[in-house]
Amino acid sequence: MFDVICDRDGVLNVDVGYAHRIEDFAIPEGAVAGLTILRDAGARFFIVTGQSGIARRMYAEEQMHAFNRHLQEQYRQHGIEFAAIAFCPHYPAVSDCTCRKPKTGMLDQIEAMIGPIDWDSAWGIGDKHSDSEMILSKGGRAVLLPDTRYWSENDPKLASLLNNPRHFVANNVLEAAHCIIP
C-alpha cells in the first residue's frame, strides 16, 4: 500500500475558480482512469485543498463540505474512495496559518485522522508548485499537472522543482498514474 495525496481543484474536479457549487462540478479528463490504475496498484487516497474562498466570504464552509461530499460520491460510483479530506480556509497572507500550502499542516491533519503516513512511498498530485513543495518537504514524491494560470517555466520555484529527481510533470491524472506506476 502507498498513499496518494491529491489537491482538489484542478486535479479531482475542473477548476472553475473557487469551486463550491455542485452544479459546477465536473471530473477532469483522465482523473477516473488514473485513480483507478493507482487504486488497483494499492493506493490509498486523500484530499488536501486550500479553500480561501471561505475566508473571503465567497461561500460558507458548509457549501465546501457539500461540494466535497458530492465529489466523493461521484468518485465512489467509480470505485474510488478518499480516506480523509483536509482543508485550509485561510487567506493566503494569514501569518499564523500552518495549513496553507506549501506548509504541511494539512498533511499533519490527515495523519491525525488516520495515523502515520510512510512519506518515502507517498505521492502527491497537484497543479501548483506549492502542492509539490508540500509533499516533497515531507520526503514524498510529487507530480505536477501544468496549469498556465498558476505556473510558468520562467518561475524560479518551478525550475527548482523540475530539477528535483523526486518531482515529475504530467498533463493529467492518467499520465500522473503512469509516472507513479511506470
C-alpha positions in Angstrom: 0.0 0.0 0.0 1.1 3.6 -0.7 -0.6 6.9 -0.2 -1.6 9.5 -2.8 -2.4 12.9 -1.6 -4.5 14.8 -4.2 -5.1 18.5 -4.5 -8.8 19.0 -5.2 -9.4 21.9 -7.7 -7.7 21.2 -11.0 -6.9 17.6 -10.1 -10.1 15.9 -8.9 -12.6 18.5 -10.3 -12.3 21.0 -13.1 -11.1 24.3 -11.6 -13.7 26.9 -12.2 -12.2 29.3 -9.6 -13.4 29.0 -6.0 -15.3 25.8 -6.8 -18.2 25.3 -4.3 -21.4 25.0 -6.3 -22.3 21.4 -7.0 -23.7 22.4 -10.4 -20.2 23.5 -11.4 -18.7 20.1 -10.5 -17.0 18.1 -13.4 -14.4 15.4 -13.3 -11.4 16.2 -15.4 -10.5 14.0 -18.3 -8.2 11.1 -17.2 -8.9 11.5 -13.5 -11.1 8.4 -13.0 -8.8 6.3 -15.2 -5.7 7.4 -13.4 -7.0 6.9 -9.9 -8.3 3.5 -11.0 -4.8 2.5 -12.0 -3.4 3.7 -8.7 -6.2 2.1 -6.7 -5.6 -1.2 -8.4 -1.9 -0.9 -7.5 -2.7 -0.5 -3.8 -3.1 3.3 -3.4 -5.0 4.9 -0.6 -6.3 8.4 -1.5 -6.5 11.7 0.5 -7.6 15.2 -0.5 -5.8 18.4 0.7 -7.4 21.6 -0.5 -6.9 25.3 0.0 -10.2 27.0 0.4 -9.5 30.7 0.9 -13.0 31.4 -0.6 -14.3 30.7 2.9 -12.1 33.5 4.4 -13.0 35.7 1.5 -16.7 35.1 2.3 -17.4 33.9 -1.2 -19.0 30.8 0.2 -19.6 29.1 3.5 -17.7 26.2 5.0 -20.9 24.0 4.7 -21.0 24.7 0.9 -17.5 23.4 0.6 -18.4 20.3 2.7 -21.4 19.7 0.4 -19.2 20.1 -2.7 -16.7 17.6 -1.1 -19.5 15.1 -0.4 -20.7 15.4 -4.0 -17.1 14.9 -5.3 -16.7 11.8 -3.1 -20.0 10.3 -4.3 -19.1 10.9 -7.9 -15.8 9.1 -7.5 -17.3 6.4 -5.3 -19.5 5.5 -8.3 -16.2 4.5 -10.0 -15.0 2.5 -7.0 -12.6 5.3 -5.8 -12.7 6.2 -2.1 -10.9 9.0 -0.3 -9.8 8.1 3.3 -9.8 11.7 4.5 -10.0 15.3 3.5 -8.1 18.2 5.0 -8.7 21.9 4.0 -7.2 25.3 4.7 -9.9 28.0 4.9 -7.4 30.9 5.5 -6.4 33.9 3.4 -3.0 33.5 1.7 -1.5 36.2 3.9 -2.5 34.9 7.3 0.8 34.8 9.1 0.0 32.2 11.8 -1.6 29.7 9.4 0.2 26.4 9.5 -2.0 24.7 6.9 -1.7 26.8 3.8 0.4 25.0 1.2 3.4 24.6 1.0 3.2 24.3 4.8 2.4 20.8 5.9 -0.4 21.4 8.4 -3.0 19.7 6.2 -0.7 16.6 5.9 -0.5 16.7 9.7 -4.3 16.8 9.9 -4.5 13.8 7.7 -2.1 11.9 9.9 -4.0 12.9 13.0 -7.2 11.4 11.4 -5.7 8.1 10.0 -2.3 7.6 11.6 1.2 7.8 10.3 2.0 8.0 6.6 5.1 6.4 5.1 6.3 9.5 3.3 9.1 7.7 1.4 6.4 5.8 -0.5 3.8 8.6 -0.6 3.0 10.7 -3.7 1.2 14.0 -4.2 -0.7 15.2 -7.3 -1.3 18.9 -7.7 -1.5 21.7 -10.1 0.6 24.4 -8.3 4.2 24.3 -7.2 3.1 24.7 -3.6 1.3 21.3 -3.9 4.6 19.7 -4.9 6.7 21.6 -2.4 4.4 20.4 0.5 4.8 16.7 -0.4 8.5 17.0 -1.2 9.2 18.6 2.2 7.8 15.5 3.9 10.0 13.2 1.9 7.4 12.1 -0.6 7.4 12.4 -4.4 5.2 14.8 -6.4 3.6 15.0 -9.8 2.6 18.5 -11.0 -0.1 19.0 -13.6 0.6 22.0 -15.7 -1.8 24.9 -15.4 -0.6 28.0 -17.0 -2.8 30.1 -14.7 -0.5 29.0 -11.8 2.9 28.5 -13.2 5.3 29.3 -16.0 8.6 27.8 -16.9 10.3 31.1 -16.1 9.3 30.7 -12.4 12.4 30.0 -10.3 10.4 27.8 -7.9 9.2 25.7 -10.8 12.8 25.5 -12.2 14.0 24.1 -8.8 11.2 21.6 -8.8 11.9 20.4 -12.3 15.5 19.7 -11.3 14.3 17.5 -8.3 14.6 13.8 -9.1 11.5 13.2 -6.8 9.4 15.5 -8.9 7.5 14.7 -12.1 5.3 16.6 -14.6 2.2 15.1 -16.3 -0.7 16.6 -18.3 -3.5 14.9 -16.3 -4.1 12.3 -13.5 -3.9 9.4 -16.0 -0.4 10.5 -17.0 0.4 11.1 -13.3 -0.6 7.5 -12.6 1.9 6.3 -15.2 4.6 8.4 -13.5 3.8 6.7 -10.2 3.3 3.2 -11.6 5.7 3.0 -14.6 
